[in-house]
Amino acid sequence: MKLIPIVFLTFFLHFCGSPRQVQSEKETRILTGADQTEKYLPLLNGKRVAIMANPTTVIGNTHLVDSLQKRGVNIVKVFGPEHGFRGNASAGVHVADETDPITGIPVISLYGAKNKPSKQDLADVDILLYDLQDVGCRFYTNINALARLMDACHENGKEMLILDRPNPNGYFVDGPVLDMKFKSGIGMFPIPIAHGLTVGEFAQMVNGEGWLSNKVKCPVTIIPVANYTHDMPYTLPVKPSPNLNTQQSILLYPSTCLFEGTFLNHGRGTYFPFTIIGSPALKGKYEFSFTPTGIKGMSETPLFMNQLCYGLDLRNYDVAELRKTKQINLQWMIELYKASPNKEQFFDNKLSKEMGVIEKLTGHALFRQQIMEGKSEKEIRASWEPGLSAYKTMRKKYLLYP
């Protein structure tokens, strides 16, 4: 009879680990700011709370808004970014205010008629909580939304709390630093394409470099990620947006989003955005093909809709190569330009009359001409200096993680 507890204990320790092992694993597991409720719930106690949230705003498998409301936190409103609070809107589509059907909380869209909370929006708010998953690229608009919220909190004397999350592309810093004459909605700050920051670190940089209106500083409280370094691989538990729907797309994004500035489809209108690239004009040059269609909630009118496109399939590309080089891949752009029979149209995907999309994406006046002139990758990278090296040095002042 005495053997039964021993056998059970052996089974438990083998499959579950000893209590000390379980505790050790908890101590080394990455914990987002949101996961560490014991650190921020006291900061919300007795206060009227607004939350900037989207589907990535989670604790485990539960949305933060739903979880905090059940814990008795007084959430008076939610601010929603691009794609909306629950993530139902297509890329670039303006989102209207609404009442969340699950919680009954008013949702104020900051990707529609306005992009910043008004004085009236914040009148009944004591503290604004920001918790959006970022992917570490200058043209991913969550960091712009964060800076605008910091501005609004400073202007209206409101507290701001940031629950930090890992940057899945935080292992490298690369690309030209934005020339501010190309400032736009997809590039507002003088940082490179892959900036190597979490949102908490970015907020510290915004304050430290005086990038808010009139160079003001917005005091923020940051709940850092536990057990995290920038070099750690991190798989996002929730897709950060409808078109970044796989880990592959997230890791390729710093490289393949540049094709937004070309006359090529980069997977919009398919279920594989940012991992396939092509156009009808490349027929005969590549065997791989795909046909973009309108997909509600992703891309409803993609380039070359219902046309057979030929090009590159990067769905099985070994992203470990990116971690080895710690660089944006420029070879795909160079290769597809060379393969394109209509080179004069290659960068014709215009966003405005003043400049093309490629200038806004790269933040660099020379990139278009460099590709057209057949410059080597080494020559292109040389033109990013000394700005990129200066940024890397400046960045060190604001790091929360090794």
C-alpha positions in Angstrom: 0.0 0.0 0.0 2.9 2.3 0.7 4.0 2.0 -3.0 0.9 3.8 -4.3 1.8 7.3 -3.2 5.4 6.8 -4.3 4.3 5.7 -7.8 1.9 8.6 -8.0 4.6 11.0 -6.9 7.0 9.6 -9.5 4.4 10.0 -12.2 3.6 13.6 -11.1 7.3 14.6 -11.0 8.0 13.0 -14.4 5.2 14.7 -16.2 4.6 17.9 -14.2 7.9 18.6 -12.7 8.8 19.3 -9.1 7.2 22.3 -7.4 10.7 23.9 -7.6 10.9 23.2 -11.3 7.4 24.5 -12.0 8.3 27.7 -10.1 11.6 28.0 -12.0 9.8 27.6 -15.4 7.3 30.4 -14.4 10.2 32.6 -13.4 11.9 32.2 -16.9 8.7 32.2 -19.1 8.2 35.5 -20.9 5.4 37.4 -19.1 3.9 40.4 -20.9 3.0 43.5 -19.0 -0.7 42.5 -19.2 0.2 39.1 -17.6 1.5 40.8 -14.5 -1.8 41.9 -13.0 -0.4 42.2 -9.5 1.8 45.1 -10.7 -0.9 47.3 -12.3 -4.3 46.5 -10.8 -3.5 48.6 -7.8 -2.8 51.5 -10.2 -6.3 51.2 -11.6 -8.1 50.8 -8.3 -10.8 53.4 -7.8 -10.1 55.1 -11.1 -12.0 55.7 -14.3 -10.1 53.8 -16.9 -9.9 54.1 -20.7 -8.0 51.4 -22.7 -6.4 51.6 -26.1 -7.0 48.0 -27.3 -7.4 45.6 -30.2 -7.5 41.8 -30.5 -3.9 41.5 -29.3 -4.8 43.0 -26.0 -5.0 39.8 -24.1 -4.2 38.0 -20.8 -3.7 34.4 -21.8 -6.7 33.6 -24.0 -9.0 36.3 -22.6 -9.2 39.9 -23.9 -7.8 42.4 -21.3 -11.0 44.5 -21.5 -13.2 41.5 -20.7 -10.9 40.3 -18.0 -10.5 43.6 -16.2 -14.2 44.3 -16.4 -14.9 41.0 -14.6 -12.3 42.0 -12.0 -14.3 45.1 -11.2 -12.1 47.6 -13.0 -14.2 50.7 -14.0 -13.6 50.8 -17.7 -15.4 53.9 -19.0 -14.4 53.6 -22.7 -12.2 51.9 -25.2 -10.2 53.5 -27.9 -9.9 51.5 -31.1 -7.0 51.7 -33.7 -6.8 50.6 -37.3 -8.9 47.5 -37.9 -11.0 48.4 -34.9 -11.2 47.3 -31.3 -12.3 43.7 -32.1 -10.3 43.7 -35.4 -13.2 43.4 -37.8 -12.2 46.2 -40.3 -10.1 45.9 -43.4 -6.7 47.6 -43.7 -7.0 51.3 -44.3 -10.8 51.4 -43.9 -12.1 54.2 -41.5 -13.8 52.8 -38.4 -16.8 54.3 -36.8 -17.6 54.7 -33.0 -19.7 52.0 -31.6 -20.8 50.3 -28.4 -19.0 47.0 -27.8 -21.8 44.3 -27.9 -19.9 42.0 -25.4 -19.2 44.5 -22.6 -21.5 47.4 -23.4 -18.5 49.8 -23.2 -18.4 52.8 -25.6 -15.7 52.4 -28.3 -14.2 55.6 -29.7 -12.4 55.0 -33.0 -9.1 56.7 -33.5 -8.9 55.5 -37.1 -11.8 57.4 -38.7 -12.9 60.9 -38.2 -10.1 61.6 -35.8 -6.8 60.0 -34.8 -6.4 61.4 -31.3 -8.7 61.6 -28.2 -10.4 65.0 -27.7 -10.7 66.9 -24.4 -14.3 65.7 -24.3 -13.2 62.0 -24.8 -10.9 62.2 -21.8 -13.2 64.3 -19.5 -14.4 61.3 -17.6 -11.1 59.4 -17.6 -8.5 59.3 -14.9 -6.0 57.0 -16.5 -5.4 55.8 -20.0 -4.0 52.3 -20.5 -2.2 51.3 -23.7 -1.8 47.7 -24.6 -1.3 46.9 -28.3 1.0 44.4 -29.8 3.6 46.0 -32.1 5.7 44.2 -34.8 8.8 46.5 -34.7 8.4 48.4 -38.0 8.2 52.1 -38.5 5.3 51.8 -40.9 3.2 49.7 -38.6 0.9 52.4 -37.2 0.5 51.4 -33.6 3.5 53.5 -32.5 2.0 56.6 -34.1 -1.2 56.0 -32.2 0.8 55.7 -29.0 2.5 59.0 -29.6 -0.8 60.7 -30.2 -2.2 59.3 -27.0 0.9 60.6 -25.1 0.2 64.0 -26.6 -3.5 63.9 -25.5 -2.7 62.7 -22.0 -0.2 65.5 -21.5 -2.6 68.1 -22.9 -5.4 67.0 -20.6 -3.4 66.1 -17.5 -4.2 62.4 -17.5 -2.2 59.5 -16.3 -0.8 57.0 -18.8 0.0 53.4 -18.3 1.7 51.1 -20.9 1.6 47.4 -20.6 4.6 46.3 -22.6 4.9 43.4 -25.0 7.8 41.7 -26.8 8.8 42.9 -30.3 8.9 39.8 -32.6 11.4 41.7 -34.8 13.3 43.2 -31.9 16.4 41.1 -32.6 17.6 43.6 -35.3 17.8 47.3 -36.3 18.0 48.1 -40.0 16.9 50.3 -42.8 17.3 54.0 -43.5 16.3 56.5 -40.8 13.2 58.4 -42.0 14.0 61.7 -43.7 11.3 63.9 -42.2 10.5 65.4 -45.5 8.8 62.0 -46.2 6.8 62.2 -42.9 3.4 60.6 -43.4 0.8 58.4 -41.7 3.1 55.4 -42.3 6.2 57.1 -40.9 6.1 59.9 -38.3 9.5 59.7 -36.5 13.2 59.7 -37.5 13.7 56.0 -36.9 14.8 53.1 -39.2 12.4 50.6 -40.8 13.2 48.0 -38.2 13.5 50.1 -35.0 14.4 47.4 -32.5 12.1 48.7 -29.7 9.2 47.6 -27.7 6.4 50.1 -27.3 7.6 50.9 -23.8 11.0 51.7 -25.1 9.6 53.7 -27.9 7.6 55.8 -25.5 10.8 56.5 -23.6 12.5 57.6 -26.8 9.6 59.8 -27.8 9.9 61.6 -24.5 13.7 61.7 -24.4 14.1 63.0 -27.9 11.3 65.6 -27.6 9.1 64.2 -30.4 5.8 65.2 -28.9 4.1 68.5 -29.8 6.2 71.4 -28.6 8.7 68.9 -27.3 6.6 68.2 -24.2 7.1 65.1 -22.1 4.3 62.8 -21.1 4.9 61.0 -17.8 4.2 57.3 -18.4 4.2 54.2 -16.2 5.5 51.2 -18.0 5.0 47.6 -16.8 7.9 45.9 -18.5 7.9 42.4 -20.0 9.4 39.9 -17.5 12.2 37.4 -18.5 12.7 39.0 -21.9 15.7 40.0 -24.1 15.5 41.5 -27.5 17.3 38.5 -29.0 14.6 36.0 -27.8 12.4 34.5 -30.6 8.8 35.4 -29.7 5.7 33.9 -31.4 2.7 36.1 -31.1 -0.3 34.4 -29.4 -2.8 36.5 -31.5 -2.4 37.8 -35.0 -1.6 41.5 -34.7 -3.8 42.5 -37.7 -5.9 40.6 -40.4 -3.1 40.7 -43.0 -0.3 39.7 -40.5 -2.0 36.4 -39.9 1.0 34.0 -39.5 4.4 34.1 -37.7 6.0 33.9 -41.2 4.3 37.0 -42.4 5.3 38.9 -39.2 9.0 38.0 -39.6 9.0 38.8 -43.3 7.1 42.1 -42.9 10.1 44.4 -42.5 11.3 43.2 -45.9 8.1 42.5 -47.9 6.0 45.5 -46.8 8.3 47.5 -49.1 6.4 45.9 -52.0 3.5 48.2 -51.0 5.4 50.8 -52.9 5.7 48.8 -56.2 3.4 47.7 -59.0 3.4 44.1 -57.5 0.8 42.3 -55.4 2.4 41.1 -52.2 -0.3 38.7 -51.1 -3.1 41.2 -50.5 -6.4 39.5 -51.6 -5.1 36.1 -50.5 -4.8 34.4 -47.2 -1.0 34.7 -47.4 -0.2 38.4 -47.2 3.5 39.5 -47.1 4.6 36.0 -47.9 3.9 35.8 -51.7 4.8 38.5 -54.3 4.0 38.7 -58.0 2.2 40.3 -61.0 0.6 39.2 -64.3 3.6 40.7 -66.1 5.9 38.1 -64.6 4.3 35.2 -66.5 7.0 33.1 -68.0 9.6 34.3 -65.5 8.3 32.3 -62.5 6.4 29.1 -62.1 4.6 30.0 -58.9 1.3 31.7 -59.4 -1.7 33.0 -57.3 -4.9 35.0 -57.9 -5.9 37.8 -55.6 -9.6 38.2 -54.8 -11.6 40.5 -52.6 -11.5 39.3 -49.0 -13.7 41.1 -46.5 -11.8 42.2 -43.4 -8.4 41.8 -45.2 -8.2 43.4 -48.6 -11.4 44.0 -50.5 -10.0 45.6 -53.7 -6.4 44.2 -54.0 -4.1 45.1 -56.9 -4.6 42.7 -59.9 -7.9 41.4 -58.4 -9.0 38.2 -60.2 -5.9 38.2 -62.3 -3.3 35.4 -62.3 0.0 36.7 -60.8 3.4 35.0 -61.1 6.3 35.5 -58.7 8.0 34.5 -55.4 6.5 32.1 -52.8 8.2 32.9 -49.5 5.8 30.9 -47.3 8.5 28.3 -46.7 11.5 30.7 -46.7 13.8 29.9 -43.7 13.4 33.0 -41.5 16.4 31.8 -39.5 18.4 33.4 -42.3 17.0 36.8 -41.3 18.1 36.2 -37.7 21.6 35.3 -39.0 22.0 38.4 -41.1 20.0 40.7 -38.8 19.1 42.7 -41.9 16.1 43.5 -44.1 16.3 41.3 -47.3 16.8 43.6 -50.3 17.6 40.8 -52.8 13.9 40.1 -53.4 13.3 43.8 -54.5 16.5 43.7 -56.7 15.5 40.4 -58.3 11.9 41.3 -59.1 12.9 44.7 -60.5 15.4 42.9 -62.8 12.7 40.4 -63.8 10.0 43.0 -64.5 9.4 43.7 -68.2 7.8 47.0 -67.4 10.5 48.7 -65.4 9.1 52.2 -65.9 6.0 51.1 -64.0 7.7 49.2 -61.2 7.3 52.0 -58.6 4.0 53.3 -60.0 1.8 52.5 -57.0 1.3 56.1 -55.9 -0.1 57.2 -52.5 -0.1 60.9 -53.3 0.7 63.4 -56.0 3.8 64.6 -54.2 5.6 61.4 -53.8 5.3 57.6 -54.3 4.7 55.0 -51.7 8.2 53.7 -51.8 9.6 57.0 -50.5 7.2 57.0 -47.6 7.9 53.4 -46.8 11.7 53.6 -47.0 11.8 57.2 -45.8 14.7 57.6 -48.2 15.0 59.7 -51.4 17.5 57.5 -53.1 16.0 54.0 -52.9 13.9 54.1 -56.0 16.8 55.4 -58.1 19.2 53.0 -56.6 17.1 50.0 -57.6 16.5 51.4 -61.1 20.3 52.0 -61.6 21.1 48.5 -60.5 23.1 49.5 -57.4 24.3 46.6 -55.3 23.0 45.9 -51.8 26.3 47.0 -50.4 26.0 50.4 -52.1 22.4 50.8 -51.0 23.2 50.0 -47.4 26.2 52.4 -47.5 23.7 55.3 -48.3 21.9 54.6 -45.0 24.9 55.8 -43.0 25.8 57.5 -40.8 22.1 57.9 -39.8 21.6 54.2 -39.0 24.7 54.0 -36.8 23.8 57.2 -35.0 20.3 55.8 -34.3 21.7 52.6 -32.9 23.8 54.6 -30.4 20.9 56.8 -29.4 18.6 53.8 -29.0 20.7 52.4 -26.2 19.6 55.2 -23.9 16.0 54.0 -23.9 16.3 50.2 -23.7 14.5 48.3 -21.0 15.8 44.9 -22.0 19.3 43.6 -23.0 
